Amino acid sequence: MPTAIRTQHSFLLYLLSISAFLASLTQNIYSPVLPLLRDSFHVSLARVNASVSLFMLILAVMQLVLGPLIDSIGARKILLPGLFLTVIGSAGCSLAVRFDSFLFFRALQALGTAAVPLIAATTIGHLFSGHDRGRAMGTYQTLLSFAPAVAPVLGGFIGSRAGYAGIFWLLTGIAAVLFIVHVLYFPSSRSEGEPLPAEAKPVSTHTSYRTIFGSKIGLTVMLTGFLHFFIYFALLVYLPVLLTDHYGLGLEWVGLLYLPMAVSTLAGSWLFKKIQHRIGLTALLFWGSLLISGFIVLFALTGMASLAGLSAALVLYGISSGFTLPVHTTLLTGEFPSIRGTALGLYNFIRYAGMAAGPVVSGYLQVYVHPAPLFGLLGLAFATAVFVLLKWERTGKPVRST
């Protein structure tokens, strides 16, 4: 590949990764100021929490809508309006004087940001191939994973000094800058960098879904992705309860104990970039998933015994998650070159469904089963599913980085 093209692709990789970082930041940054929103708008906390659920619901549904559109009309025609909506939605949230208006602009913000991570992963999958694709996905996942670690800290810092409006003005400024940069540098349709190959013929969404679920790789990634995020979000909502009720920690310490898992996830993404060219992607997927299930069982065994054991389990879990998640997107972009947007949109929808179901189902089950054995059972169930999928997938040809 000529040096000029390689440089252009590297620039687009970091531009798209930073844009996806913005989308994740938009999703997570205002969680610490939910009580401030309640007091500012004089509404119940339940209504404020509904804004979080509304954002997630729109993100999930739009994945199914935007994926096929990206494949059919191209990424630029979706990305630029999406970033523009993000600017309008963020500014509107800052200026809203009634909570109904705030919800409306928050919904616009969700509509705009829904496209960004999907387009980022789709375009990166098109720009790079072979082991370069794996390394690029590792870089993308690293920046994407960094946002949940810094967002609550940043949101609390800005919110305490400039109120909730300060948070959304920050998001407005970042989105506006990224919109201008993408107008100038994101490839126009039919030029190199657009996800849809020139030789690909449009297919119906129904046909695309049949192709994805009919593929062993596609179905395996979808199922492991759902289970991973189901358990991950069940763990996220249980952890503060464990730390406050069992260990008696204050909220400031609870927030700090999330950091080891977040930082170790970044380390895992870096590890993926180093080892993905030596090990087949399918092997990485299964070994990573088995390690995740094992460390969930370790968390179940040590979580109530000591803070040191709990922290060690979370760090190991974060590392295994960090090097497994880039495998999902790398496999999907390689397996479905002509319908990458549809495949990644479906994957995002399924993992968002796991995020939504995990806290609800685990919370219901904890009425009947103590959390420690419950997480042990979840880890064992995940491991069992991985072994079944491994046996089924090995009847076909293993997939390596292509």
C-alpha positions as CSV (number, residue, x, y, z in Angstrom):
1,M,0.0,0.0,0.0
2,P,1.4,3.4,-0.9
3,T,2.6,5.6,2.0
4,A,0.1,8.4,1.2
5,I,-2.9,6.0,1.3
6,R,-1.6,4.3,4.5
7,T,-1.3,7.7,6.1
8,Q,-4.8,8.7,5.0
9,H,-6.2,5.4,6.4
10,S,-4.4,5.9,9.7
11,F,-5.8,9.4,10.0
12,L,-9.3,8.2,9.3
13,L,-8.8,5.4,11.9
14,Y,-8.1,7.8,14.7
15,L,-10.7,10.3,13.5
16,L,-13.4,7.6,13.5
17,S,-12.2,6.2,16.9
18,I,-12.3,9.7,18.4
19,S,-15.8,10.1,17.0
20,A,-16.9,6.8,18.5
21,F,-15.3,8.0,21.8
22,L,-17.6,11.0,21.6
23,A,-20.7,8.8,21.1
24,S,-19.8,6.7,24.2
25,L,-19.0,9.9,26.2
26,T,-22.4,11.3,25.3
27,Q,-24.0,8.1,26.6
28,N,-22.1,8.0,29.9
29,I,-21.0,11.5,30.9
30,Y,-24.2,12.8,32.6
31,S,-24.9,9.8,34.9
32,P,-23.3,11.6,37.9
33,V,-25.6,14.6,37.6
34,L,-28.9,12.8,37.4
35,P,-29.9,14.1,40.9
36,L,-28.9,17.6,39.7
37,L,-31.3,17.3,36.7
38,R,-34.0,16.1,39.1
39,D,-33.6,19.2,41.2
40,S,-33.1,21.6,38.3
41,F,-36.3,20.6,36.5
42,H,-38.3,19.7,39.6
43,V,-39.2,16.3,38.4
44,S,-39.0,12.8,39.9
45,L,-35.9,10.8,39.7
46,A,-37.9,8.1,37.9
47,R,-38.5,10.6,35.0
48,V,-34.9,11.6,35.0
49,N,-33.8,7.9,34.8
50,A,-36.3,7.5,31.9
51,S,-34.0,9.8,29.9
52,V,-31.2,7.1,30.3
53,S,-33.6,4.3,29.1
54,L,-34.9,6.5,26.2
55,F,-31.3,7.1,25.0
56,M,-30.5,3.3,25.1
57,L,-33.7,2.3,23.4
58,I,-33.1,4.7,20.5
59,L,-29.5,3.5,20.2
60,A,-30.6,-0.1,20.0
61,V,-33.5,0.4,17.5
62,M,-31.4,2.7,15.2
63,Q,-28.8,0.0,14.8
64,L,-31.3,-2.1,12.8
65,V,-32.3,0.9,10.7
66,L,-28.9,2.4,10.0
67,G,-27.0,-0.8,9.2
68,P,-28.8,-1.6,6.0
69,L,-28.8,2.2,5.1
70,I,-25.0,2.3,5.4
71,D,-24.7,-0.7,3.1
72,S,-27.1,0.8,0.5
73,I,-26.4,4.6,0.4
74,G,-22.9,4.9,2.0
75,A,-21.5,6.0,5.3
76,R,-21.0,9.7,4.6
77,K,-24.7,10.4,3.9
78,I,-25.5,8.9,7.3
79,L,-22.5,10.2,9.4
80,L,-22.7,13.9,8.6
81,P,-26.4,14.3,9.4
82,G,-25.8,12.2,12.5
83,L,-23.1,14.5,13.8
84,F,-25.2,17.5,12.9
85,L,-28.1,16.1,14.9
86,T,-25.7,15.5,17.8
87,V,-24.7,19.2,17.8
88,I,-28.3,20.3,17.7
89,G,-29.4,17.8,20.4
90,S,-26.5,18.7,22.7
91,A,-27.1,22.4,22.4
92,G,-30.8,21.9,22.9
93,C,-30.1,19.9,26.2
94,S,-28.0,22.8,27.4
95,L,-30.7,25.4,26.6
96,A,-33.8,23.5,27.7
97,V,-35.9,25.1,30.4
98,R,-38.5,22.3,30.7
99,F,-37.9,18.6,31.2
100,D,-40.0,17.7,28.2
101,S,-37.8,19.8,26.0
102,F,-34.7,18.3,27.5
103,L,-36.1,14.8,26.7
104,F,-36.8,15.8,23.1
105,F,-33.3,17.1,22.5
106,R,-31.8,14.1,24.4
107,A,-33.7,11.9,21.9
108,L,-32.2,13.9,19.0
109,Q,-28.8,13.5,20.5
110,A,-29.3,9.7,20.6
111,L,-30.5,9.6,17.0
112,G,-27.3,11.4,16.0
113,T,-24.8,9.5,17.9
114,A,-26.4,6.1,17.1
115,A,-24.7,6.1,13.7
116,V,-21.2,7.0,14.8
117,P,-19.8,3.8,16.4
118,L,-21.5,1.7,13.7
119,I,-20.0,3.7,10.9
120,A,-16.6,3.8,12.6
121,A,-16.4,0.0,12.8
122,T,-17.9,-0.5,9.3
123,T,-15.5,1.9,7.7
124,I,-12.4,0.6,9.6
125,G,-13.3,-2.9,8.4
126,H,-13.3,-1.7,4.8
127,L,-10.1,0.4,5.1
128,F,-8.0,-2.4,6.5
129,S,-7.5,-6.1,5.8
130,G,-5.7,-9.0,7.3
131,H,-3.8,-8.5,10.5
132,D,-3.9,-4.7,9.9
133,R,-7.7,-4.9,10.4
134,G,-7.2,-6.6,13.7
135,R,-4.7,-4.0,14.9
136,A,-7.0,-1.2,13.7
137,M,-10.0,-2.8,15.6
138,G,-7.8,-3.0,18.7
139,T,-7.1,0.7,18.5
140,Y,-10.8,1.5,17.9
141,Q,-11.8,-0.7,20.8
142,T,-9.2,0.9,23.1
143,L,-10.6,4.4,22.6
144,L,-14.2,3.2,22.8
145,S,-13.4,1.5,26.1
146,F,-11.7,4.6,27.5
147,A,-14.9,6.7,27.4
148,P,-16.8,4.7,30.1
149,A,-13.8,5.0,32.4
150,V,-13.4,8.8,32.2
151,A,-17.0,9.8,31.5
152,P,-18.4,9.6,35.0
153,V,-15.3,11.4,36.5
154,L,-15.4,14.1,33.8
155,G,-19.2,14.5,34.2
156,G,-19.0,14.9,38.0
157,F,-16.1,17.4,37.7
158,I,-17.9,19.6,35.1
159,G,-21.3,19.2,36.6
160,S,-20.1,20.4,40.1
161,R,-18.7,23.6,38.5
162,A,-20.9,24.4,35.5
163,G,-24.0,22.4,36.1
164,Y,-25.6,19.9,33.7
165,A,-25.6,22.6,31.0
166,G,-21.8,22.7,31.1
167,I,-21.6,19.0,30.3
168,F,-23.8,19.4,27.2
169,W,-22.0,22.5,26.0
170,L,-18.8,20.5,26.1
171,L,-20.5,17.8,24.0
172,T,-21.8,20.5,21.6
173,G,-18.3,21.8,21.0
174,I,-16.7,18.4,20.5
175,A,-19.5,17.3,18.1
176,A,-19.2,20.6,16.1
177,V,-15.5,20.2,15.6
178,L,-15.8,16.6,14.5
179,F,-18.6,17.5,12.1
180,I,-16.4,20.1,10.4
181,V,-13.4,17.7,10.2
182,H,-15.6,14.9,8.8
183,V,-17.0,17.3,6.2
184,L,-13.5,18.0,5.1
185,Y,-11.9,14.6,5.3
186,F,-14.4,11.7,5.4
187,P,-14.4,10.0,2.0
188,S,-17.3,11.0,-0.3
189,S,-19.5,8.2,-1.6
190,R,-17.9,6.0,-4.3
191,S,-14.4,7.0,-3.2
192,E,-12.0,4.8,-1.3
193,G,-13.0,4.5,2.3
194,E,-16.7,3.9,1.6
195,P,-17.8,0.6,3.2
196,L,-19.8,-0.8,0.3
197,P,-17.6,-2.5,-2.3
198,A,-18.3,-1.3,-5.9
199,E,-18.9,-4.9,-7.0
200,A,-21.5,-5.6,-4.3
201,K,-25.1,-5.8,-5.3
202,P,-27.7,-4.5,-2.9
203,V,-29.7,-7.3,-1.1
204,S,-32.8,-7.1,1.1
205,T,-32.4,-6.7,4.9
206,H,-34.2,-10.0,5.3
207,T,-31.8,-11.8,3.0
208,S,-28.9,-10.2,4.9
209,Y,-30.2,-11.4,8.3
210,R,-30.6,-14.9,6.9
211,T,-27.0,-14.8,5.6
212,I,-25.7,-13.6,9.0
213,F,-27.6,-16.1,11.2
214,G,-26.9,-18.9,8.6
215,S,-23.2,-18.3,9.1
216,K,-21.5,-20.2,12.0
217,I,-19.2,-17.2,12.7
218,G,-22.1,-14.8,12.6
219,L,-24.3,-16.8,14.9
220,T,-21.4,-17.5,17.3
221,V,-20.4,-13.9,17.6
222,M,-24.0,-12.8,18.1
223,L,-24.6,-15.3,20.9
224,T,-21.3,-14.8,22.7
225,G,-21.8,-11.0,22.4
226,F,-25.3,-11.1,24.0
227,L,-24.1,-13.3,26.9
228,H,-21.0,-11.2,27.5
229,F,-22.9,-8.0,27.8
230,F,-25.7,-9.6,29.7
231,I,-23.3,-10.7,32.4
232,Y,-21.2,-7.5,32.2
233,F,-24.1,-5.2,32.9
234,A,-25.5,-7.5,35.6
235,L,-22.1,-7.2,37.3
236,L,-22.0,-3.4,36.9
237,V,-25.3,-2.8,38.7
238,Y,-24.5,-5.4,41.4
239,L,-21.0,-4.1,42.2
240,P,-22.0,-0.8,44.0
241,V,-24.5,-2.7,46.1
242,L,-21.9,-5.2,47.1
243,L,-19.3,-2.5,47.9
244,T,-21.7,-0.3,49.9
245,D,-23.8,-2.9,51.7
246,H,-21.2,-5.6,52.3
247,Y,-18.0,-3.6,52.6
248,G,-19.6,-0.3,53.9
249,L,-17.7,1.9,51.4
250,G,-18.7,5.4,50.5
251,L,-19.7,6.4,47.0
252,E,-16.3,8.0,46.3
253,W,-14.6,4.7,46.9
254,V,-17.2,2.8,44.9
255,G,-16.4,4.9,41.8
256,L,-12.6,4.3,42.3
257,L,-13.1,0.6,42.3
258,Y,-14.6,0.7,38.8
259,L,-11.3,2.1,37.5
260,P,-9.2,-1.2,37.8
261,M,-11.7,-3.0,35.5
262,A,-11.8,-0.1,33.1
263,V,-8.0,0.3,32.9
264,S,-7.5,-3.4,32.6
265,T,-10.0,-3.5,29.7
266,L,-7.8,-1.0,27.9
267,A,-4.8,-3.2,28.6
268,G,-6.7,-6.1,27.1
269,S,-7.4,-4.2,23.9
270,W,-3.6,-3.4,23.7
271,L,-2.9,-7.1,24.2
272,F,-5.2,-8.1,21.4
273,K,-3.3,-5.9,19.0
274,K,-0.1,-7.7,20.0
275,I,-1.3,-11.3,19.8
276,Q,-4.1,-11.4,17.1
277,H,-1.6,-12.0,14.3
278,R,-0.3,-15.1,16.0
279,I,-3.5,-16.8,17.0
280,G,-6.6,-17.5,14.8
281,L,-9.5,-15.1,15.5
282,T,-11.9,-18.0,16.3
283,A,-9.4,-19.4,18.8
284,L,-9.1,-15.9,20.4
285,L,-12.9,-15.7,20.5
286,F,-13.4,-19.0,22.3
287,W,-10.4,-18.7,24.7
288,G,-11.3,-15.2,25.5
289,S,-14.9,-16.1,26.2
290,L,-13.8,-19.0,28.4
291,L,-11.5,-16.8,30.4
292,I,-14.3,-14.3,30.9
293,S,-16.6,-17.0,32.2
294,G,-13.8,-18.3,34.5
295,F,-13.1,-14.9,36.0
296,I,-16.9,-14.4,36.6
297,V,-16.8,-17.6,38.6
298,L,-13.7,-16.3,40.4
299,F,-15.6,-13.1,41.2
300,A,-18.4,-15.2,42.6
301,L,-16.0,-17.0,44.9
302,T,-13.9,-14.0,46.0
303,G,-16.4,-11.1,45.8
304,M,-17.6,-11.3,49.4
305,A,-14.4,-12.7,50.9
306,S,-12.0,-9.7,50.4
307,L,-11.6,-6.5,48.5
308,A,-8.2,-7.7,47.3
309,G,-9.7,-10.8,45.8
310,L,-12.6,-8.9,44.3
311,S,-10.2,-6.3,42.7
312,A,-8.0,-9.1,41.3
313,A,-11.0,-10.9,39.7
314,L,-12.2,-7.6,38.2
315,V,-8.8,-6.8,36.7
316,L,-8.5,-10.3,35.2
317,Y,-12.1,-10.0,33.9
318,G,-11.3,-6.6,32.3
319,I,-8.2,-7.9,30.6
320,S,-10.0,-10.9,29.1
321,S,-12.9,-8.6,28.0
322,G,-10.5,-6.1,26.5
323,F,-8.9,-8.6,24.1
324,T,-12.1,-10.5,23.3
325,L,-14.4,-7.6,22.2
326,P,-12.2,-6.5,19.2
327,V,-12.5,-10.1,18.0
328,H,-16.2,-9.7,17.5
329,T,-16.1,-6.7,15.2
330,T,-13.0,-8.0,13.4
331,L,-14.7,-11.3,12.6
332,L,-17.9,-9.7,11.5
333,T,-16.3,-7.2,9.1
334,G,-14.2,-10.0,7.6
335,E,-17.0,-12.5,7.3
336,F,-19.6,-10.2,5.7
337,P,-17.7,-7.7,3.4
338,S,-20.7,-6.6,1.4
339,I,-23.1,-6.2,4.3
340,R,-20.8,-5.0,7.0
341,G,-23.2,-2.2,8.1
342,T,-26.1,-4.6,8.5
343,A,-24.0,-7.2,10.4
344,L,-22.5,-4.7,12.8
345,G,-25.9,-3.0,13.3
346,L,-27.4,-6.3,14.2
347,Y,-24.5,-7.1,16.5
348,N,-24.9,-3.7,18.2
349,F,-28.7,-4.3,18.7
350,I,-28.1,-7.7,20.2
351,R,-25.4,-6.5,22.6
352,Y,-27.6,-3.5,23.6
353,A,-30.4,-6.1,24.3
354,G,-27.9,-7.9,26.6
355,M,-27.1,-4.7,28.4
356,A,-30.8,-4.0,29.0
357,A,-31.7,-7.6,30.0
358,G,-28.7,-8.3,32.3
359,P,-29.6,-5.9,35.2
360,V,-33.4,-6.7,35.0
361,V,-33.1,-10.5,34.9
362,S,-30.2,-10.8,37.4
363,G,-32.1,-8.4,39.8
364,Y,-35.2,-10.6,39.6
365,L,-33.2,-13.8,40.1
366,Q,-31.4,-12.4,43.1
367,V,-34.8,-12.5,44.9
368,Y,-34.5,-16.3,44.8
369,V,-30.7,-16.9,44.6
370,H,-27.9,-15.2,46.5
371,P,-25.8,-13.1,44.2
372,A,-22.6,-15.0,44.8
373,P,-23.9,-18.4,43.6
374,L,-25.9,-16.6,40.9
375,F,-22.8,-15.1,39.3
376,G,-21.1,-18.5,39.6
377,L,-24.0,-20.1,37.7
378,L,-23.9,-17.3,35.1
379,G,-20.2,-17.9,34.6
380,L,-20.7,-21.7,34.2
381,A,-23.6,-21.2,31.9
382,F,-21.5,-18.9,29.7
383,A,-18.7,-21.5,29.6
384,T,-21.1,-24.2,28.7
385,A,-22.5,-22.2,25.8
386,V,-19.0,-21.5,24.6
387,F,-18.1,-25.2,24.6
388,V,-21.3,-26.1,22.7
389,L,-20.6,-23.3,20.1
390,L,-16.9,-24.5,19.9
391,K,-18.0,-28.1,19.1
392,W,-20.5,-26.9,16.5
393,E,-18.1,-24.4,14.9
394,R,-15.3,-26.9,14.6
395,T,-17.4,-28.9,12.1
396,G,-16.5,-26.1,9.7
397,K,-13.2,-24.4,8.7
398,P,-11.6,-22.2,11.4
399,V,-11.6,-18.6,10.6
400,R,-8.3,-16.7,10.7
401,S,-7.6,-13.0,10.1
402,T,-8.2,-12.3,6.4
